[in-house]
Amino acid sequence: MSKYYRSLIPVSLVMFGLGLIAGDLIPFASVADAQSSNRAFELRTYTAHPGRLEELHARFADHTVKLFERHGMTNIGYFRPQDAPLAENTLIYLLAHDSRQAAEASWAAFRADPEWQRVAEETRRNGRLVENVDSVFLDPTDYSQMR
C-alpha cells in the first residue's frame, strides 16, 4: 500500500468522524474570530507492532491523553479504523495546538516529562508498541466548521 494511500484513508476517516461529532465537542468560533486564528491541528496516525494495538490504546486511555492536556495540547478525537487491514494495527487521533510553535514546545515538554518517561519505559518492557508514526499539520479551510 503506498504511503499516499495509507495517509489518505486516516485523513478521510478522521474528517468524517469529526463532521459527526464536532457539534458536541468543539465550540465554534465566529467567522471573524476563526479567520484570525492561527491554531494548528495535528493529525497523527500510529501503526502498532503486530499484536500490540490494545496495549497502545490502554497507554493512551490510562496515561497519554492526560499528559497531552497537561502540556497544552487539546485532544480533539481518537479513532479506530473500521476496516482491515488498518483496523488491526492503527490508531488515529487529532490534536489542536495554539500554533505550530506551541505544538513544538508542547511535544518537547511532553517528551521530557518524567511521568511520560516512566510510562513509556514500562509499556516498552516487552518491546516498542509503535512501528511507525505519521504526523500531518493541518489548517482549516475558510469554510470549515472547526477552527
Secondary structure by P-SEA (a helix, b strand, c coil): ccaaaaaaaaaaaaaaaaaaccccccccccaaaaaaccbbbbbbbbbcccccaaaaaaaaaccaaaaaaaacccccbbbbbcccccccbbbbbbbbcccaaaaaaaaaaaaacaaaaaaaaaaacccccccbbbbbbbbbccccccc
